[in-house]
Amino acid sequence: MGRVKLKIDVSGLAESHWYEYLLRFLFGGAVTALAGLIAKRFGPGIGGLFLAFPAILPAAATLIEKHEREKKDQAGLDGTKRGRAAAGVDAAGASLGSIGLVAFAIVVWRELPNFSLPIVLVSATLAWLVTSMSLWQLREILSRRLRLRLSNTSEHPSHASLPNKSSDRRSFHE
């Protein structure tokens, strides 16, 4: 079984304009401030629900879509599908990270009465990381199996149970 290779690529930082970072920070800050106001008015239980809002994801998804589309446009190609696919992959990662956030919240909720804050936060962060990365690994494995199954189906038309039209299979690299 292959391993998912993680890498950090900072070259994308140069592709963004200063105002795009400002937009992300302003949107994220506004959502956080709103959650704080809601918590002050209605209590921490309700305010905590709003802290789970993906503060940066909406801005990030639009910027990712725009950058990917522009890359393809520069090459003389229509980058609409590529941009949408890239934003979709980013959203998939955010959703898996959100499930990891549930693990983080459970560790904090259960362990904060018993241990010091730094120990609990480190433990909760590790729980988030392990959960999120494990889910991403599972997603990669299942995605690979599905692609393999679809490619085998297109090679063997007798398998009518799965779609075999190329239009039914969307590729991230379109």
Secondary structure as a PSIPRED ss2 file (coil, helix, strand):
# PSIPRED VFORMAT (PSIPRED V4.0)

   1 M C   1.000  0.000  0.000
   2 G C   1.000  0.000  0.000
   3 R C   1.000  0.000  0.000
   4 V C   1.000  0.000  0.000
   5 K C   1.000  0.000  0.000
   6 L C   1.000  0.000  0.000
   7 K C   1.000  0.000  0.000
   8 I C   1.000  0.000  0.000
   9 D C   1.000  0.000  0.000
  10 V C   1.000  0.000  0.000
  11 S H   0.000  1.000  0.000
  12 G H   0.000  1.000  0.000
  13 L H   0.000  1.000  0.000
  14 A H   0.000  1.000  0.000
  15 E H   0.000  1.000  0.000
  16 S C   1.000  0.000  0.000
  17 H C   1.000  0.000  0.000
  18 W H   0.000  1.000  0.000
  19 Y H   0.000  1.000  0.000
  20 E H   0.000  1.000  0.000
  21 Y H   0.000  1.000  0.000
  22 L H   0.000  1.000  0.000
  23 L H   0.000  1.000  0.000
  24 R H   0.000  1.000  0.000
  25 F H   0.000  1.000  0.000
  26 L H   0.000  1.000  0.000
  27 F H   0.000  1.000  0.000
  28 G H   0.000  1.000  0.000
  29 G H   0.000  1.000  0.000
  30 A H   0.000  1.000  0.000
  31 V H   0.000  1.000  0.000
  32 T H   0.000  1.000  0.000
  33 A H   0.000  1.000  0.000
  34 L H   0.000  1.000  0.000
  35 A H   0.000  1.000  0.000
  36 G H   0.000  1.000  0.000
  37 L H   0.000  1.000  0.000
  38 I H   0.000  1.000  0.000
  39 A H   0.000  1.000  0.000
  40 K H   0.000  1.000  0.000
  41 R H   0.000  1.000  0.000
  42 F H   0.000  1.000  0.000
  43 G C   1.000  0.000  0.000
  44 P H   0.000  1.000  0.000
  45 G H   0.000  1.000  0.000
  46 I H   0.000  1.000  0.000
  47 G H   0.000  1.000  0.000
  48 G H   0.000  1.000  0.000
  49 L H   0.000  1.000  0.000
  50 F H   0.000  1.000  0.000
  51 L H   0.000  1.000  0.000
  52 A C   1.000  0.000  0.000
  53 F C   1.000  0.000  0.000
  54 P C   1.000  0.000  0.000
  55 A C   1.000  0.000  0.000
  56 I C   1.000  0.000  0.000
  57 L H   0.000  1.000  0.000
  58 P H   0.000  1.000  0.000
  59 A H   0.000  1.000  0.000
  60 A H   0.000  1.000  0.000
  61 A H   0.000  1.000  0.000
  62 T H   0.000  1.000  0.000
  63 L H   0.000  1.000  0.000
  64 I H   0.000  1.000  0.000
  65 E H   0.000  1.000  0.000
  66 K H   0.000  1.000  0.000
  67 H H   0.000  1.000  0.000
  68 E H   0.000  1.000  0.000
  69 R H   0.000  1.000  0.000
  70 E H   0.000  1.000  0.000
  71 K H   0.000  1.000  0.000
  72 K H   0.000  1.000  0.000
  73 D H   0.000  1.000  0.000
  74 Q H   0.000  1.000  0.000
  75 A C   1.000  0.000  0.000
  76 G C   1.000  0.000  0.000
  77 L C   1.000  0.000  0.000
  78 D C   1.000  0.000  0.000
  79 G C   1.000  0.000  0.000
  80 T H   0.000  1.000  0.000
  81 K H   0.000  1.000  0.000
  82 R H   0.000  1.000  0.000
  83 G H   0.000  1.000  0.000
  84 R H   0.000  1.000  0.000
  85 A H   0.000  1.000  0.000
  86 A H   0.000  1.000  0.000
  87 A H   0.000  1.000  0.000
  88 G H   0.000  1.000  0.000
  89 V H   0.000  1.000  0.000
  90 D H   0.000  1.000  0.000
  91 A H   0.000  1.000  0.000
  92 A H   0.000  1.000  0.000
  93 G H   0.000  1.000  0.000
  94 A H   0.000  1.000  0.000
  95 S H   0.000  1.000  0.000
  96 L H   0.000  1.000  0.000
  97 G H   0.000  1.000  0.000
  98 S H   0.000  1.000  0.000
  99 I H   0.000  1.000  0.000
 100 G H   0.000  1.000  0.000
 101 L H   0.000  1.000  0.000
 102 V H   0.000  1.000  0.000
 103 A H   0.000  1.000  0.000
 104 F H   0.000  1.000  0.000
 105 A H   0.000  1.000  0.000
 106 I H   0.000  1.000  0.000
 107 V H   0.000  1.000  0.000
 108 V H   0.000  1.000  0.000
 109 W H   0.000  1.000  0.000
 110 R H   0.000  1.000  0.000
 111 E H   0.000  1.000  0.000
 112 L C   1.000  0.000  0.000
 113 P C   1.000  0.000  0.000
 114 N C   1.000  0.000  0.000
 115 F C   1.000  0.000  0.000
 116 S C   1.000  0.000  0.000
 117 L H   0.000  1.000  0.000
 118 P H   0.000  1.000  0.000
 119 I H   0.000  1.000  0.000
 120 V H   0.000  1.000  0.000
 121 L H   0.000  1.000  0.000
 122 V H   0.000  1.000  0.000
 123 S H   0.000  1.000  0.000
 124 A H   0.000  1.000  0.000
 125 T H   0.000  1.000  0.000
 126 L H   0.000  1.000  0.000
 127 A H   0.000  1.000  0.000
 128 W H   0.000  1.000  0.000
 129 L H   0.000  1.000  0.000
 130 V H   0.000  1.000  0.000
 131 T H   0.000  1.000  0.000
 132 S H   0.000  1.000  0.000
 133 M H   0.000  1.000  0.000
 134 S H   0.000  1.000  0.000
 135 L H   0.000  1.000  0.000
 136 W H   0.000  1.000  0.000
 137 Q H   0.000  1.000  0.000
 138 L H   0.000  1.000  0.000
 139 R H   0.000  1.000  0.000
 140 E H   0.000  1.000  0.000
 141 I H   0.000  1.000  0.000
 142 L H   0.000  1.000  0.000
 143 S H   0.000  1.000  0.000
 144 R H   0.000  1.000  0.000
 145 R H   0.000  1.000  0.000
 146 L H   0.000  1.000  0.000
 147 R H   0.000  1.000  0.000
 148 L H   0.000  1.000  0.000
 149 R H   0.000  1.000  0.000
 150 L H   0.000  1.000  0.000
 151 S H   0.000  1.000  0.000
 152 N H   0.000  1.000  0.000
 153 T H   0.000  1.000  0.000
 154 S H   0.000  1.000  0.000
 155 E H   0.000  1.000  0.000
 156 H C   1.000  0.000  0.000
 157 P C   1.000  0.000  0.000
 158 S C   1.000  0.000  0.000
 159 H C   1.000  0.000  0.000
 160 A C   1.000  0.000  0.000
 161 S C   1.000  0.000  0.000
 162 L C   1.000  0.000  0.000
 163 P C   1.000  0.000  0.000
 164 N C   1.000  0.000  0.000
 165 K C   1.000  0.000  0.000
 166 S H   0.000  1.000  0.000
 167 S H   0.000  1.000  0.000
 168 D H   0.000  1.000  0.000
 169 R C   1.000  0.000  0.000
 170 R C   1.000  0.000  0.000
 171 S C   1.000  0.000  0.000
 172 F C   1.000  0.000  0.000
 173 H C   1.000  0.000  0.000
 174 E C   1.000  0.000  0.000
